[in-house]
């Protein structure tokens, strides 16, 4: 048995890597895509192009401007004395925010009177607008505290006995790379496993070599293992290279157990390969297999929680996500890589992954028998 599987593995590896384009697809494409997409996929909002309408043009208004630009979140690209150009700048998208300071801003500040600063934000991108308004609120609050310290020697506070202090766990700076980079690794693994493996058996059918293979003493299970193990090994190597890129370029360390990470990744890849083989044994041509794989791939990504939170989906759709291996692997990845938790916390997604991988592989073997009979 081992000899037959070994010969099958040699055949598959030779078939996989003798084509230069296949080597590029298997090894280079996931690394390039992950690196590029990790820079592109971000919810961080920095260097917001901002226009400042400052008819007062006083030291106080300049100090307020410094508060906005101190954290690299706002970049004042236009300083205006009136509102004449505000509409045009917002319409053209040349600025995303406008800070409007009133005429007698410095006089009101010095006399202790209440004054109002208006913040205009381009709301076409709702997430960016909400983040921008939050940054603006923090800048204004910091400015008020500075004034309070200068006048009374104590920071301004809300009346009452409660002192609220906030802290973000696992990702103190709220950098989106800690969410998107592990997620992209999961996407690349399902892309390799599903798209490439789905054409493995159907390619044998098209070129007519499957009959030659099946007349040999090799058993059907050995044939499935011979088709699965090369892509499993390739997936593990690709994942290792992607984590190296995540560490070297994005500074992301794996906080949890490497053993648990690779064990769960093996289960995840096997589940994807089982689903891909199921597609492959039921398709008649490579084109059918490829289209079916993409038909499965898109919902798998959209229903994984990677782009849209699962809790925001309709309840019926949330139940469908239970059958999606990528949903559970995302929870495992973020738990191990970012939080550093172990099996005691992740037993549910790991168990779900084992069940799905076993189901898909068993169904692929059963369907393969029916196809040959």
Secondary structure, DSSP 8 states (H G I E B T S, - for coil): -HHHHHHHHHHHHHHHHSSHHHHIIIIIHHHHHHHHHHHH------SEEEEEEESS--HHHHHHHHHHHTTSSEEEEEEESSSTTHHHHHHHTS-SEEEEE-TTHHHHHHHT----EEEEE-TTSHHHHHHHHHHHHHHHHHHHHHHHHHHHSS----SSS-------SS-TT--THHHHHHHHHHHHHHHIIIIIHTTHHHHHHHHT-HHHHHTSS--HHHHHHHHHHHHHHHHHHHHHHHHHHHHHHH-----S-HHHHHHHHHHHHHHHHHHHHHHHHH-SSHHHHHHHHHHHHHHHHHTTTSSS-GGGS-HHHHHHGGG-HHHHHHHHHIIIIII---HHHHHHHHHHHHHHHHHHHHHHHHHHHHHH-
